[in-house]
Amino acid sequence: MKLIFALAFAAAAVFISSQPIVIKTAASKELIPEGIAVHPATGTIYLSSLHQQKIVAIEKDGTVKDVIKSGEGGFMAGLGIKLDAAGKTLWACSAYNDSTQHKTGLFQIDLKSQKVIQTFLRTDTTNCFLNDLVIDKKGNIYTTDTEQSSVFKLDVQTKVLQRWLQHPQLHWANGIALSADEKTLFVASGDKGLQAIDVATKEIKTMAGPQTDFYAIDGLAYHNNTLIAVTGWPQDKPQTHRVRQFYLHNNSITKVDTLSINQPYLNCPTTIAISGNKAYVLGTTNLGIYNRNNARTMGILDLLQQPVVLQFNLSR
C-alpha cells in the first residue's frame, strides 16, 4: 500500500462473511508487514517489513526468524513478495519510504543461504515505487509502479527491468495478478478500479461488475477463474476493510462474494498469497496508525498489535 494515497471511496455493501482461521504471529509489533508469501511444501509464511526493512519467516511451530536482516543487500522498505515456482527463492519489491529518495527495485533472495543474490534497481528524478509483483511460468516478473501509473517487466532471459506499459487507467497501480493461461494481466488501480490487460496486445479494459466499488484494492490474487481482493482503505476506518472474491467471465465480474468485512482481525489488511485452496491474507498490519505517525513507531508502541495472518478456505 502506498503510504500517501488520496481518492474518493465508495462504501461497500455488507454480505455474509466467512470466518477464516486467525493466525496470531509472534512477529514484532514494529514489523509493519506489507507483503506475504506462503511456501507450498513447508507452510512457512514469509512477511516483508516496511518499517524494519527486512523479511521474516514464520514457521509452522510459530518460530519467527529473519530471512534477510534490516537493510541487508541494500533492501529498503519491504513491499510485495512472491516465491518462484521451485520455492527456492523469494522475489521482493522494495522502495525508499522517503519522497526525496527516488529509488526502488526488485530483490531476489535465496532461501537456503538467506542472502540477496540479485537486485534490479531503478532510480529516477521523480517518485518511483515498485509495489507488488506476479511471476509468469517462464520466470518473467511483472511489477506495478504506483507512482508512475505503470507496469514494469523483468525479462528472465535478458535480465533487464524496463517499463512494459504506462497508462492513465493504471493510476496508483497496486495489486497485480495473472490469469491461468497467462493471457490476461489484472491490475488494481487505486482510483480507476480493476483493469484487465491483454498481455499480447497491451489493450486495457476496465472491469465492470454487479458492484462499483472496485477501488483502493491492495492485494490481488487469481484463483480458479476468480480474483481475490484485499482492501484496507480508508486506513482509519477498519469497519470498511474487507476481503472479497470476484467471479469472472470473459474478464467481466459476474458475482462478488465478501469473504470478510468489519472484523477485529481486519485492520489495514494489505496483501494475499494463495497456496492450494487456501488464501492467506495479511489481516492486521498497524499500517494506518504507522502512516498517521509519519511512518514512525516512536510514541505509538503501546497502540500497536501483533501482526495477524488470516487463512481462508476457498470453495472455488
C-alpha positions in Angstrom: 0.0 0.0 0.0 1.4 3.4 -1.0 1.8 5.4 2.2 0.2 8.6 0.9 -2.9 7.9 -1.1 -5.9 10.1 -1.7 -9.1 9.0 -3.5 -12.8 9.1 -3.3 -14.1 5.9 -1.6 -17.4 4.2 -2.4 -18.9 2.3 0.6 -19.2 -1.4 0.3 -22.4 -3.3 0.7 -22.3 -5.9 3.6 -22.6 -9.5 2.6 -22.5 -12.6 4.8 -18.9 -13.1 5.8 -17.0 -16.3 6.3 -14.8 -16.9 9.3 -11.1 -17.5 8.5 -8.6 -19.2 10.7 -6.8 -16.4 12.6 -3.1 -16.9 12.9 -1.7 -14.6 15.6 2.0 -14.3 14.9 4.9 -13.7 17.3 6.4 -11.2 14.9 7.4 -7.8 16.3 4.7 -5.2 16.6 7.2 -2.8 14.9 7.4 -5.0 11.8 4.7 -3.2 9.9 4.3 -6.0 7.4 3.2 -5.4 3.9 3.9 -8.4 1.7 3.1 -12.1 2.3 4.1 -15.4 0.7 3.5 -19.0 1.7 5.7 -21.9 0.9 3.5 -24.7 -0.5 5.7 -27.5 0.7 6.6 -26.4 4.3 3.7 -24.0 5.1 6.3 -21.3 6.1 4.8 -17.8 6.0 7.1 -15.0 4.8 6.4 -11.4 5.6 8.1 -8.3 4.3 8.6 -5.3 6.6 8.0 -1.7 5.7 9.5 -0.2 8.9 12.3 -2.7 9.7 13.3 -3.1 6.1 13.7 -6.8 6.2 11.9 -10.1 5.5 10.9 -12.7 8.2 9.8 -16.3 8.1 7.2 -17.7 10.4 7.5 -21.5 10.7 4.5 -23.8 11.4 5.5 -24.0 15.1 5.3 -20.2 15.3 9.0 -19.6 15.4 10.0 -16.2 13.8 13.4 -15.7 12.2 14.9 -13.2 9.8 15.3 -14.3 6.2 17.3 -11.1 5.5 18.2 -8.6 8.1 17.3 -4.9 8.2 18.8 -3.2 5.2 20.8 -6.3 4.1 21.9 -6.1 0.5 20.5 -2.6 0.2 17.0 -3.7 1.0 14.7 -0.8 1.6 11.0 -0.8 2.8 9.6 -4.3 2.1 6.5 -4.5 -0.2 5.0 -7.2 -2.3 6.8 -10.6 -2.2 6.4 -13.8 -4.3 8.1 -17.3 -4.3 9.5 -18.6 -7.5 8.0 -21.8 -9.0 10.6 -24.0 -7.4 10.2 -22.5 -4.0 13.9 -21.8 -3.7 14.0 -18.0 -4.0 11.8 -15.1 -2.9 11.3 -12.0 -5.0 10.5 -8.8 -3.3 9.6 -5.2 -4.2 11.3 -2.6 -2.2 11.4 1.2 -2.2 12.5 4.1 -0.1 9.7 5.4 2.2 11.1 8.9 1.6 9.8 11.1 -1.2 13.2 12.7 -1.6 14.9 9.3 -2.4 13.6 8.3 -5.8 14.8 4.7 -5.7 13.0 1.3 -5.9 13.7 -2.2 -7.1 13.3 -5.9 -7.2 15.3 -8.1 -4.9 15.9 -11.9 -5.3 16.6 -13.7 -2.0 18.0 -17.3 -1.8 16.1 -19.0 0.9 18.8 -21.6 1.7 21.7 -19.1 2.1 19.3 -16.3 3.3 21.2 -13.8 1.1 20.2 -11.3 -1.5 21.5 -12.8 -4.7 20.2 -10.3 -7.4 19.0 -6.8 -7.4 17.3 -4.8 -10.2 17.2 -1.2 -9.1 15.5 1.9 -10.6 16.4 5.4 -9.8 14.5 8.4 -11.2 14.3 12.2 -11.0 10.8 11.8 -9.7 9.0 9.4 -7.4 9.1 5.7 -8.3 7.6 2.9 -6.2 7.6 -0.8 -7.2 4.7 -2.1 -5.1 3.6 -5.6 -6.0 4.5 -8.4 -8.4 3.5 -11.5 -10.2 5.7 -14.2 -11.8 4.8 -16.0 -15.1 5.6 -19.6 -15.9 8.8 -18.6 -17.7 10.0 -16.7 -14.6 9.4 -13.2 -16.0 8.2 -10.7 -13.4 5.5 -8.1 -13.9 5.5 -5.4 -11.2 3.4 -2.3 -10.6 4.9 1.2 -10.1 2.3 3.0 -8.0 3.9 6.4 -8.5 4.2 6.2 -12.3 0.9 4.6 -13.4 3.0 1.8 -14.8 3.7 -1.9 -15.1 7.4 -2.9 -15.4 8.7 -6.2 -16.6 11.8 -8.1 -15.7 12.8 -10.4 -18.6 14.3 -13.6 -17.2 16.5 -14.1 -20.3 17.9 -10.6 -20.7 17.8 -9.7 -17.0 16.6 -6.3 -18.0 13.9 -4.4 -15.9 12.1 -1.9 -18.1 8.7 -0.2 -18.4 6.2 -2.6 -20.0 3.1 -0.3 -20.0 2.2 3.1 -18.8 -1.4 4.3 -19.0 -3.8 6.7 -17.2 -6.0 3.7 -16.3 -3.1 2.4 -14.2 -3.1 5.4 -11.9 -2.0 4.4 -8.4 -1.4 0.9 -9.7 -1.1 -1.6 -6.8 -2.2 -5.2 -6.7 -1.4 -7.4 -9.7 -2.4 -10.9 -10.8 -2.1 -13.1 -13.9 -4.7 -15.5 -15.4 -4.1 -19.2 -15.5 -3.5 -19.1 -19.3 -1.3 -16.0 -18.8 -3.2 -14.1 -21.5 -4.5 -11.5 -19.1 -2.8 -9.4 -16.5 -5.1 -7.9 -13.8 -4.0 -4.7 -12.2 -5.8 -2.8 -9.4 -5.7 1.0 -10.0 -6.3 2.9 -6.8 -8.9 5.3 -8.3 -9.7 3.8 -11.7 -10.7 0.3 -10.5 -9.7 -3.1 -11.7 -8.1 -3.3 -15.1 -7.7 -6.3 -17.4 -4.7 -6.1 -19.8 -4.3 -8.3 -22.8 -0.7 -9.5 -22.4 -0.2 -9.9 -26.2 -1.6 -6.5 -27.3 -1.4 -4.5 -24.1 -5.0 -3.4 -24.6 -6.6 -2.3 -21.3 -10.2 -3.0 -20.3 -11.8 -1.5 -17.2 -13.6 -4.4 -15.5 -17.3 -3.9 -14.7 -19.5 -5.9 -12.4 -22.5 -6.0 -10.1 -20.8 -3.6 -7.7 -18.9 -0.4 -8.5 -16.5 -0.1 -5.6 -13.5 -1.8 -7.1 -11.2 0.9 -5.8 -8.4 1.1 -3.3 -7.6 -2.7 -3.7 -4.2 -3.5 -2.4 -3.6 -7.3 -2.5 -4.9 -9.1 -5.6 -4.6 -12.8 -6.5 -6.0 -15.1 -9.2 -7.6 -18.4 -8.3 -9.8 -20.8 -10.4 -11.2 -18.0 -12.6 -11.8 -15.7 -9.7 -9.9 -12.7 -8.3 -9.5 -12.4 -4.6 -9.0 -8.8 -3.5 -7.9 -7.2 -0.2 -9.0 -3.6 0.7 -7.7 -1.8 3.8 -8.9 1.7 2.9 -9.6 4.2 4.3 -6.9 3.3 6.7 -8.6 5.0 9.7 -12.0 3.2 9.1 -11.4 -0.5 9.8 -15.1 -1.2 9.5 -14.7 -0.8 5.7 -11.7 -3.2 5.5 -12.6 -6.4 3.6 -11.6 -9.4 1.6 -13.7 -10.2 -1.5 -13.8 -12.8 -4.2 -14.8 -11.8 -7.8 -16.1 -14.4 -10.1 -15.1 -13.9 -13.8 -16.5 -14.5 -17.2 -14.6 -13.0 -20.3 -12.8 -10.7 -17.9 -16.0 -9.2 -16.6 -17.1 -9.7 -13.0 -20.3 -11.7 -12.7 -20.6 -12.2 -9.0 -19.0 -10.8 -5.8 -18.7 -12.7 -2.5 -17.5 -10.8 0.6 -15.3 -13.3 2.5 -14.9 -11.0 5.5 -15.7 -7.4 6.4 -15.7 -5.3 9.6 -13.9 -7.8 11.8 -11.4 -7.1 14.6 -8.7 -9.0 12.8 -9.1 -6.8 9.7 -7.1 -3.7 10.5 -5.3 -2.3 7.4 -5.1 -5.6 5.6 -2.7 -5.5 2.7 -1.7 -8.4 0.5 -2.6 -12.0 -0.2 -0.9 -15.3 -1.0 -2.6 -18.5 -2.5 -1.4 -21.9 -1.5 -3.6 -24.8 -2.9 -7.2 -24.0 -2.0 -6.2 -21.6 0.8 -5.8 -17.9 0.7 -3.5 -16.2 3.3 -4.2 -12.5 3.9 -2.2 -10.1 6.0 -5.1 -9.0 8.2 -3.5 -6.8 10.9 -0.6 -4.7 9.9 -0.6 -1.5 12.0 -0.2 0.3 8.7 -2.8 3.0 9.3 -1.5 4.2 12.7 2.0 3.9 11.4 1.3 6.2 8.4 -0.6 8.7 10.6 2.5 8.8 12.8 4.7 9.9 9.8 6.0 6.4 9.2 7.5 6.1 12.7 6.8 3.7 15.6 8.1 6.1 18.3 5.3 7.2 20.6 2.8 4.6 19.4 4.3 1.3 20.6 1.5 0.8 23.2 -1.1 1.1 20.4 0.5 -1.4 18.0 -0.9 -5.0 17.7 0.9 -8.3 16.9 0.6 -8.9 13.1 -2.2 -11.3 12.2 -2.4 -13.6 9.2 -5.8 -14.9 8.1 -6.3 -18.3 6.4 -9.4 -18.6 4.2 -10.5 -22.0 2.9 -11.7 -21.4 -0.7 -14.7 -23.3 -2.0 -13.7 -22.3 -5.5 
